[in-house]
Amino acid sequence: MADQVREPIRSASEEITTEFQTLVDSQDLDSIKQSQNLILGRLQDSNAVLSHFNDYSENCFADVSADFSKNTRLLRTMKSDLDYIFQKLRSMKGKIVATYPDAFPDNSTIEALDERPDLELAK
């Protein structure tokens, strides 16, 4: 009984496969395979170029990162030094103004004399 069921299924599957084979031309399949191989080769070349570029970028970053860190520390130190200097200058100016009120011109004169932009950031 099992052979009777399997035989029609087998013949149907063989008939379907032969129909599929007649639907697609073998030259078309060969052309598709050739195109796929060409695309695969190009993608592998692109992958190799990108891998090389990533390695190069990694080496360049390693070379530059130490200098960048050093310069960042230097700039932070310079900023803190300048902040300290300006704080001392403000303190000295306050003491001078308290002792000698006429030492500095009033605000309207200061604005006319000093037209530089304020470089200090609001805290």
C-alpha positions as CSV (number, residue, x, y, z in Angstrom):
1,M,0.0,0.0,0.0
2,A,2.9,2.4,0.8
3,D,4.4,1.8,-2.6
4,Q,1.1,2.7,-4.3
5,V,1.1,6.1,-2.5
6,R,4.9,6.7,-3.1
7,E,4.8,6.0,-6.8
8,P,2.4,8.8,-7.8
9,I,4.3,11.2,-5.6
10,R,7.6,10.2,-7.2
11,S,6.2,10.5,-10.7
12,A,4.7,13.9,-9.9
13,S,7.9,15.2,-8.5
14,E,9.9,14.0,-11.5
15,E,7.3,15.7,-13.8
16,I,7.6,19.0,-11.8
17,T,11.4,18.9,-12.0
18,T,11.4,18.4,-15.8
19,E,8.9,21.3,-16.1
20,F,11.2,23.5,-14.1
21,Q,14.2,22.5,-16.2
22,T,12.3,23.5,-19.4
23,L,11.2,26.8,-17.9
24,V,14.8,28.1,-17.5
25,D,17.3,28.1,-20.3
26,S,20.8,26.7,-19.3
27,Q,22.5,29.6,-21.1
28,D,20.6,32.0,-18.9
29,L,21.7,30.1,-15.8
30,D,25.3,30.2,-17.0
31,S,25.0,33.9,-17.6
32,I,23.6,34.4,-14.1
33,K,26.4,32.3,-12.6
34,Q,29.0,34.3,-14.4
35,S,27.5,37.6,-13.3
36,Q,27.3,36.4,-9.7
37,N,31.0,35.3,-9.8
38,L,32.0,38.7,-11.3
39,I,30.1,40.5,-8.5
40,L,31.6,38.2,-5.9
41,G,35.1,39.0,-7.2
42,R,34.4,42.7,-7.0
43,L,33.0,42.5,-3.5
44,Q,36.0,40.5,-2.4
45,D,38.3,43.1,-3.9
46,S,36.3,45.9,-2.2
47,N,36.4,44.0,1.1
48,A,40.2,43.7,0.8
49,V,40.6,47.4,0.1
50,L,38.4,48.4,3.0
51,S,40.2,46.0,5.4
52,H,43.5,47.6,4.3
53,F,42.1,51.1,4.8
54,N,40.8,50.1,8.3
55,D,44.2,48.8,9.2
56,Y,45.9,52.0,7.9
57,S,43.4,54.1,9.8
58,E,44.0,52.2,13.0
59,N,47.7,52.7,12.7
60,C,47.3,56.4,12.0
61,F,44.9,56.8,15.0
62,A,47.4,55.0,17.2
63,D,50.1,57.5,16.1
64,V,48.0,60.6,16.5
65,S,46.1,59.7,19.7
66,A,49.1,60.1,21.9
67,D,49.8,63.6,20.6
68,F,46.2,64.5,20.8
69,S,46.0,63.4,24.4
70,K,49.2,65.3,25.3
71,N,47.9,68.5,23.6
72,T,44.5,68.1,25.3
73,R,46.2,68.0,28.7
74,L,48.3,71.0,27.7
75,L,45.3,73.0,26.7
76,R,43.5,72.1,29.9
77,T,46.5,73.1,32.0
78,M,46.8,76.4,30.1
79,K,43.1,77.1,30.6
80,S,43.3,76.5,34.3
81,D,46.4,78.7,34.5
82,L,44.7,81.5,32.6
83,D,41.6,81.2,34.8
84,Y,43.8,81.6,37.8
85,I,45.6,84.6,36.3
86,F,42.3,86.3,35.4
87,Q,40.9,85.6,38.9
88,K,44.0,87.2,40.5
89,L,43.7,90.2,38.1
90,R,40.0,90.7,39.0
91,S,40.9,90.5,42.7
92,M,43.7,93.0,42.3
93,K,41.5,95.3,40.3
94,G,38.9,95.1,43.0
95,K,41.4,96.0,45.7
96,I,42.7,98.9,43.5
97,V,39.2,100.2,42.9
98,A,38.5,99.9,46.7
99,T,41.6,101.9,47.5
100,Y,41.6,104.3,44.6
101,P,38.1,104.8,43.3
102,D,39.2,107.1,40.4
103,A,41.9,104.6,39.1
104,F,39.6,103.2,36.5
105,P,37.1,105.1,34.2
106,D,33.4,104.5,34.7
107,N,31.5,101.9,32.7
108,S,30.6,104.2,29.7
109,T,34.3,105.0,29.2
110,I,35.3,101.4,29.6
111,E,32.9,100.3,26.8
112,A,34.3,103.0,24.5
113,L,37.9,102.0,25.2
114,D,37.5,98.2,25.2
115,E,35.6,96.8,22.3
116,R,37.1,93.4,22.4
117,P,34.6,90.4,22.7
118,D,34.2,88.7,26.0
119,L,36.0,85.4,25.7
120,E,35.0,84.0,29.1
121,L,32.2,81.4,29.0
122,A,29.3,81.8,31.4
123,K,29.6,79.3,34.2
